[in-house]
Amino acid sequence: MDSDDYNFFVSSFGQQGVGLAADFDGDYDVDLADFAILRANYTGAASSPLPAPGTSVPEPTSLCLLALGGVALIRKRRKNS
């Protein structure tokens, strides 16, 4: 469990119903029992979708050239078949 789960819990605390994202114990309501489960399993911040600092990020031009090369190889292979 991470900060995304905590945000789900905070935004839906006190709600009742089926399919609540923060209903960790499956009793169809978000209450202190769900908070106990969240607290026991909390691991910290959610992982970032962005690359880690210091890692290389491919430039858009490089990606386009690689894609064009791949398309050219596919077309050449189809013509030879």
N, C-alpha and C positions, 0 to 999 in steps of 0.2 A: 504494500500500500504506500502511496506517495501523496504529494500535495494535490494532485488531481482528485484523489479519493476524498481528501479532507475538504476540498471545495464542494464536491457533491454533497458531503455530509452537512456542511454549514448551510448550503442553499436549500436543502430539503428537510432540515430538522423539524420534526413535528408532523410531517406529512404522512398520510396513510394511503395505501394502494398497492397494486400489483406492478412489479417491474421497476421499482425505485432503485436507482443506481447506488444509493447509500444504505440500502437495507441489507446489511452484511449478514444478519442472522436469519433472514428469510421469514420474518413474522409479519410482513406487509405493513410495517411502520418504522419510521426512522426515530429512534429514541436513544436513551443513554446506554442501553445494551449494545447498540451498534457502535456507540462511541468507545465502549470498552474494547471491542474487537479492533476498531481502528487504532486505538492507542497501543494495543499489544502488538500490532503488526506493522506499525508505521515505520517506513524506511527513510523518509526524507523527501527532498525535492524530486519532482518528476524529471525524467531524462529529457534533455533538450533535443529538438529535432535538428538543431544547427550543428555543424561540425565543431569538434573540439578546437580550442584556440591553438594556433601553431601548426595545424595540419594544412596540407595543401588543398586548395579548391580548384577544380578544373575551370579554365576560362571558357566562356560560351563559344568563342571562335574554335577552340580545340575540339569541343564537343561536336560542333557543326561539321568540322572537317572529318572527324571520325565517322559520323553518321553518313556523310556523302561517300566516303570510301566504302562503307559497308553496303550502301545501296548499289554502288558501281559493281562490287563483287557479286552481289545477288543477281543483278541484271546480266552480268557476264556468264554466270553459272547457268541461268535459265536459257540463254541463247545457245549455249553449248549442248544442252540436253535435247 
